[in-house]
Amino acid sequence: MVFLFLLSIALPAQAAPNPTYQARAEQLLRLLTSPGDEANYFSSLFLDAVPVDRWRAVAADLRAQHGKPLALGAVRQDSATAGQVEIRYERATVGFTLVVAPQPPGRVVGLRIVGARTANDSMAKVMADIAALPGATSFAVATLGNSPPQLQEAHRADTAMAIGSSFKLTILAELARAVGAGERRWSDVIPLGPKSFSGRLLHWPDRAPMTLHSLATAMIAESDNSATDTLLLALGRDKVDAMLTTTGHANPDQALPLLTTAEAFALKMPANADLQGRYAVASPDARRELLREAASRLTADKVDVGSVAETPTAIGDIEWFASATDMIAQLDWLRIHGGDALPIMAIEPGVAPADARRWAYLGYKGGSEPGVMAMNFLARRKDGQWRALSASWNNPAARLDEPRFVALTTRALNLLAE
């Protein structure tokens, strides 16, 4: 099972767990406190997926975030082999799903972090933790309603940041606009266009027929780059670019034109340093001309992924750019005009299921690459109120601690849900 560094749980009282399950819960506290005896605790199946060194790194990261494990909290057994366990740390209570094998000696076959409830947390603490991250950060929360978004919290909210795949929301917005205007239908079928690196559709047959809805779903829920580039070119780059102004981007010239994923990473390659320098200082129209002139050098088959996948590369020049207030304005536009785009945004909520269920609706799109991470949420509380949250972290000097950023952002979401 996959470890998720995500937040917020509450375990209701249940009947006492059986002795084997209770023993494994107590042993979990010891393993989280100090390494040792993992081979007798976890099944071989578990350790094949999560080797001992990785497990120990997870336990160490939890201690770094929350302090020392102090005590076993609530233990809830939902079935003969599965349930949930709380571990009380110095600064938080962390919840786990725990699954034991039915046959003796009942070794652990599944363990997943499902949440952490931070003691005496506040939005001010979250913002201070985000501001303290190395590099540059931006964060904003807004209330959405019948007027323009009203900021509740802001940290460098008007600063343009590299946002990675978050730009795909602009393509989704243009598709929603075109459907709303009667120019397109979600069921329209187009061929899968130029392939881009990474993603499920990279391995599909060339020109496979796909609906606009299927492409949008792959683009948003899976961040599939081939789906993204297909939609951007099929809808028309000029029309997608125009959506930045329509949805309220404060400085679209800085972000235009919106690059395909293949173009962006081809431009980042050392072999294209000459193009990179020209592109960085050019006007939007000059950039468009450069893309036309260099089209044969900027295709996915020319991308050496290894040259751009390990360290931050040109994240201040060759990227997709928006501020937190720009992203919130776009989320609000989608709230009002998105129609069938909203269920697509909710397929992958960006946080653990336990946290997503705190909201009546939770839509999400983020983005990440070396040195760049962004998370954007459109959320409706159970009392009907709407909120938007946008957070970005850039560091041109080093890779980011992505689980840490997810944890901070989820803390903020959980505070907003209360």
C-alpha positions as a printed Julia matrix, in Angstrom:
418×3 Matrix{Float64}:
   0.0     0.0     0.0
   1.16    3.53   -0.72
   2.11    5.97    2.01
   0.24    9.26    1.9
   1.4    12.26    3.9
  -2.0    13.82    4.38
  -4.12   15.19    7.13
  -7.1    15.05    9.5
  -8.85   12.07   11.04
 -11.36   11.28   13.76
 -11.9     7.75   15.03
 -15.22    6.97   16.7
 -15.4     4.56   19.6
 -15.72    0.89   18.63
 -15.71   -2.52   20.28
 -12.31   -3.65   21.56
 -10.03   -5.08   18.83
  -8.94   -8.72   19.01
  -5.63   -9.5    20.77
  -3.61   -9.93   17.57
  -4.78   -6.63   16.11
  -4.22   -4.81   19.42
  -0.7    -6.24   19.65
   0.16   -5.07   16.12
  -1.15   -1.6    16.98
   1.07   -1.46   20.08
   4.07   -2.69   18.1
   3.47    0.07   15.52
   4.14    2.64   18.22
   7.5     1.01   18.94
   8.49    0.82   15.27
   7.62    4.47   14.75
   9.74    5.4    17.76
  12.91    3.55   16.72
  13.87    1.12   13.93
  14.2    -2.62   14.43
  12.44   -5.96   13.92
  10.56   -4.83   10.79
  10.94   -8.27    9.22
   8.89   -9.84   12.01
   6.27   -7.11   11.93
   5.59   -6.64    8.21
   4.79   -9.4     5.73
   7.21  -10.13    2.9
   4.56   -8.79    0.49
   4.6    -5.45    2.27
   8.38   -5.27    2.4
   8.63   -6.03   -1.32
   6.62   -2.85   -1.96
   8.06   -0.78    0.91
  11.61   -1.89    1.77
  12.88   -1.44    5.31
  15.0     1.6     4.42
  11.98    3.36    2.92
   9.84    2.53    5.93
  12.49    3.9     8.28
  12.66    7.09    6.21
   8.88    7.46    6.51
   9.04    6.98   10.29
  11.9     9.49   10.56
   9.97   12.04    8.48
   6.95   11.7    10.77
   9.18   12.32   13.8
  10.71   15.36   12.09
   7.26   16.78   11.38
   5.41   15.9    14.58
   8.01   15.2    17.28
   8.42   11.95   19.22
   5.67    9.3    19.24
   4.29    9.32   22.77
   1.4     6.89   23.06
  -1.09    4.66   21.31
  -4.42    6.41   20.86
  -7.7     5.01   19.6
  -7.67    1.61   17.91
 -10.66    0.75   15.73
 -11.05   -2.65   14.1
 -13.48   -2.53   11.18
 -13.21   -6.17   10.16
 -11.36   -9.34   11.15
  -8.13   -7.99    9.63
  -8.45   -4.23    9.02
  -9.02   -1.05   10.95
  -7.52    2.27   11.99
  -4.98    3.22   14.62
  -4.03    6.58   16.15
  -0.5     7.37   17.33
  -0.07   10.45   19.52
   3.05   12.44   18.74
   4.35   15.5    20.57
   2.73   17.93   18.14
   0.0    15.93   16.41
  -2.1    12.77   16.37
  -1.43   10.68   13.26
  -3.89    8.12   11.93
  -3.09    4.93   10.03
  -5.09    2.23    8.35
  -3.64   -1.07    9.54
  -4.3    -4.43    7.86
  -3.01   -7.73    9.3
  -2.86  -11.13    7.66
  -5.64  -13.51    8.82
  -3.25  -16.43    9.35
  -0.85  -16.57   12.34
   1.26  -14.74   13.3
  -0.83  -11.95   11.78
   1.93   -9.94   10.17
   1.03   -6.49    8.79
   0.19   -6.61    5.08
  -1.07   -3.02    4.7
  -0.29    0.29    6.35
  -1.31    3.73    5.1
  -1.06    7.15    6.69
  -4.55    8.64    6.46
  -4.19   11.83    8.41
  -2.63   13.97   11.08
  -4.52   16.23   13.42
  -2.14   19.01   14.45
  -2.51   20.24   18.0
  -3.68   23.86   18.32
  -3.26   24.49   14.61
  -4.18   27.77   12.92
  -3.98   29.35    9.5
  -1.34   31.74   10.83
   0.86   28.76   11.76
   0.35   27.17    8.35
   1.26   30.4     6.58
   4.35   30.84    8.74
   5.47   27.29    7.92
   4.92   27.88    4.2
   6.78   31.2     4.31
   9.73   29.49    6.03
  10.29   26.99    3.2
  13.54   27.49    1.25
  13.08   29.37   -2.0
   9.95   31.39   -2.81
   6.38   30.61   -1.8
   2.94   32.06   -2.44
  -0.34   31.26   -0.73
  -3.9    32.59   -0.76
  -7.34   31.59    0.43
 -10.52   33.26   -0.79
 -14.24   33.14   -0.14
 -16.26   32.79   -3.34
 -19.79   34.04   -3.88
 -21.75   36.55   -5.95
 -18.94   39.12   -5.99
 -15.27   38.79   -7.0
 -13.2    36.48   -4.77
 -12.59   37.92   -1.32
  -9.14   37.08    0.05
  -9.14   35.74    3.61
  -5.46   34.89    3.87
  -2.55   35.94    1.69
   1.2    35.49    1.53
   2.8    37.01   -1.59
  -0.51   36.33   -3.28
   0.1    38.66   -6.24
   3.58   37.32   -7.05
   3.85   35.38  -10.3
   5.11   31.85   -9.7
   6.01   28.88  -11.87
   2.95   26.62  -11.58
   3.79   23.53  -13.64
   0.79   21.5   -14.77
  -1.65   23.85  -13.05
  -1.78   25.64  -16.43
  -3.96   22.77  -17.66
  -6.9    24.44  -15.89
  -6.73   27.16  -18.56
  -7.21   24.55  -21.29
 -10.1    23.06  -19.33
 -11.65   26.52  -19.01
 -11.46   27.11  -22.77
 -13.06   23.73  -23.42
 -15.86   24.54  -20.96
 -16.36   27.93  -22.64
 -16.5    26.36  -26.1
 -19.05   23.77  -24.94
 -21.14   26.45  -23.23
 -21.1    28.55  -26.43
 -22.23   25.61  -28.55
 -18.93   25.49  -30.47
 -17.99   22.06  -29.1
 -19.59   19.12  -27.36
 -17.98   17.03  -24.64
 -18.78   13.98  -26.79
 -16.95   15.29  -29.88
 -14.32   12.83  -31.09
 -10.86   13.93  -32.25
  -7.66   11.97  -32.91
  -5.04   11.76  -30.2
  -2.54   14.32  -31.4
   1.21   14.68  -31.02
   2.47   12.5   -28.2
   4.28   14.01  -25.26
   6.51   12.27  -22.75
   5.01   10.63  -19.64
   1.42    9.62  -19.09
  -0.79    6.72  -20.03
  -1.71    7.99  -23.5
   1.91    8.07  -24.59
   1.55    4.34  -25.23
  -1.8     4.5   -27.03
  -2.01    4.09  -30.82
  -1.22    7.22  -32.81
  -4.34    9.19  -33.73
  -6.55    7.02  -31.52
 -10.1     8.49  -31.56
 -10.94   10.16  -28.25
 -13.75   12.31  -26.96
 -13.0    15.78  -25.66
 -14.34   14.62  -22.3
 -11.93   11.67  -22.16
  -9.0    13.9   -23.08
  -9.98   16.48  -20.45
 -10.31   13.76  -17.83
  -6.85   12.39  -18.6
  -5.4    15.91  -18.61
  -6.82   16.91  -15.23
  -7.17   13.7   -13.22
  -3.94   12.08  -14.49
  -2.06   15.18  -15.72
  -1.48   13.29  -18.97
   0.77   15.38  -21.2
  -0.33   13.85  -24.51
  -3.96   14.63  -23.69
  -2.92   18.15  -22.73
  -1.03   18.93  -25.93
  -3.79   17.38  -28.04
  -6.43   19.59  -26.45
  -4.33   22.75  -26.52
  -3.69   22.43  -30.26
  -7.19   21.18  -31.13
  -8.94   24.02  -29.3
  -6.49   26.53  -30.75
  -3.61   28.11  -28.89
  -4.96   31.62  -29.51
  -8.28   30.74  -27.91
  -6.66   29.03  -24.95
  -4.31   31.98  -24.49
  -7.28   34.34  -24.49
  -8.75   32.49  -21.52
  -6.06   33.96  -19.27
  -7.63   37.39  -19.72
 -11.17   36.0   -19.57
 -10.54   34.25  -16.26
  -8.8    37.23  -14.66
  -5.02   36.74  -15.01
  -3.46   40.05  -13.97
  -0.41   39.87  -16.26
  -1.09   37.54  -19.19
   1.81   38.84  -21.29
   4.23   37.28  -18.81
   2.62   33.86  -19.27
   1.91   33.86  -23.02
   1.91   31.94  -25.17
   0.92   28.85  -23.18
   3.48   26.26  -24.18
   2.68   22.66  -24.94
   4.37   20.29  -22.51
   6.65   19.08  -25.31
   7.69   22.65  -26.19
   8.34   23.58  -22.58
  10.67   20.71  -21.84
  12.37   20.87  -25.22
  13.14   24.55  -24.57
  14.58   23.64  -21.15
  17.12   21.25  -22.65
  20.77   22.35  -22.64
  20.9    21.63  -26.36
  18.38   24.45  -26.9
  20.07   27.04  -24.7
  20.13   29.48  -27.63
  16.35   29.29  -28.02
  15.86   29.45  -24.27
  17.69   32.75  -23.98
  15.8    34.32  -26.88
  12.45   33.09  -25.6
  12.98   34.42  -22.08
  13.38   38.05  -23.19
  10.93   38.1   -26.11
   7.44   39.59  -26.28
   4.47   37.2   -26.56
   4.26   37.74  -30.34
   8.0    37.19  -30.75
   7.74   34.03  -28.67
   4.99   32.72  -30.92
   7.15   33.36  -33.96
  10.09   31.61  -32.33
   7.91   28.57  -31.63
   6.9    28.46  -35.29
  10.48   28.84  -36.5
  11.86   26.18  -34.16
   8.91   23.76  -34.32
  11.04   20.88  -35.59
  13.36   21.19  -32.55
  10.56   21.37  -30.0
   8.81   18.03  -30.34
   8.57   15.36  -27.67
  10.85   12.96  -29.52
  13.62   15.55  -29.24
  13.29   15.8   -25.44
  16.04   14.18  -23.38
  13.99   13.77  -20.2
  17.04   12.91  -18.15
  18.55   16.34  -18.84
  15.61   18.15  -17.22
  14.2    15.64  -14.72
  16.71   15.73  -11.88
  17.37   19.37  -11.05
  15.42   22.64  -11.44
  15.87   23.9   -14.99
  14.98   27.39  -16.21
  11.98   27.59  -13.9
  12.11   31.4   -13.97
  12.12   31.63  -17.78
  10.56   28.59  -19.46
   7.4    27.77  -17.54
   3.74   28.5   -17.03
   3.27   31.48  -14.72
   0.45   32.71  -12.48
   0.0    34.24   -9.05
  -2.19   32.76   -6.33
  -4.81   35.46   -7.02
  -4.69   34.59  -10.74
  -5.35   30.93   -9.95
  -8.17   31.76   -7.55
  -9.81   33.95  -10.19
  -9.59   31.07  -12.65
 -11.05   28.61  -10.14
 -13.92   31.01   -9.52
 -14.56   31.31  -13.28
 -14.72   27.52  -13.5
 -17.07   27.41  -10.5
 -19.5    29.68  -12.34
 -19.03   28.59  -15.97
 -17.35   25.18  -15.82
 -20.41   22.95  -16.03
 -19.26   19.38  -16.65
 -15.66   20.44  -16.03
 -16.35   20.48  -12.28
 -16.85   16.7   -11.89
 -13.64   16.18  -13.88
 -11.75   18.37  -11.4
 -13.08   16.28   -8.51
 -11.86   12.9    -9.78
  -8.42   13.33   -8.19
  -8.91   15.61   -5.17
  -5.21   16.01   -4.37
  -5.58   14.94   -0.72
  -6.4    11.73    1.13
  -9.98   10.45    0.82
 -10.57   11.1     4.52
  -9.74   14.76    4.0
 -11.66   15.1     0.74
 -14.8    13.8     2.47
 -14.77   16.82    4.76
 -16.03   18.83    1.77
 -19.3    18.62   -0.15
 -17.21   19.19   -3.3
 -13.45   19.32   -3.78
 -11.9    20.06   -7.17
  -8.15   20.06   -7.66
  -5.32   20.57  -10.1
  -1.69   20.85   -9.17
   1.66   20.69  -10.83
   5.2    19.67  -10.01
   8.63   19.29  -11.53
  12.11   19.74  -10.04
  12.03   23.06   -8.17
   8.32   23.68   -8.79
   5.17   22.67   -6.95
   1.66   24.14   -7.01
  -1.66   23.03   -5.51
  -5.02   24.61   -6.37
  -8.35   23.69   -4.79
 -11.94   24.7    -5.49
 -14.03   23.6    -2.51
 -17.63   23.79   -1.33
 -18.16   23.35    2.37
 -20.98   21.23    3.71
 -22.79   24.42    4.71
 -22.77   25.45    1.05
 -20.04   28.1     1.24
 -17.35   28.09   -1.44
 -13.62   28.5    -0.87
 -10.59   28.56   -3.15
  -7.01   27.88   -2.11
  -3.88   28.29   -4.18
  -0.32   27.58   -3.01
   2.97   27.52   -4.93
   6.59   26.8    -4.04
   9.56   27.52   -6.32
  13.23   26.9    -5.66
  15.68   27.18   -8.57
  18.48   25.76   -6.42
  17.11   22.42   -5.23
  14.39   19.81   -5.52
  11.43   20.32   -3.21
  10.19   18.3    -0.24
   6.87   17.6    -1.91
   5.3    15.56    0.92
   5.99   18.46    3.27
   4.18   20.89    0.97
   1.22   18.53    0.61
   1.02   18.26    4.4
   1.07   22.05    4.86
  -1.55   22.64    2.19
  -3.81   19.93    3.58
  -3.59   21.46    7.04
  -4.9    24.69    5.53
  -7.72   22.88    3.75
  -8.79   21.14    6.92
  -8.9    24.42    8.81
 -11.1    25.9     6.07
 -13.49   22.95    6.25
 -14.24   23.52    9.94
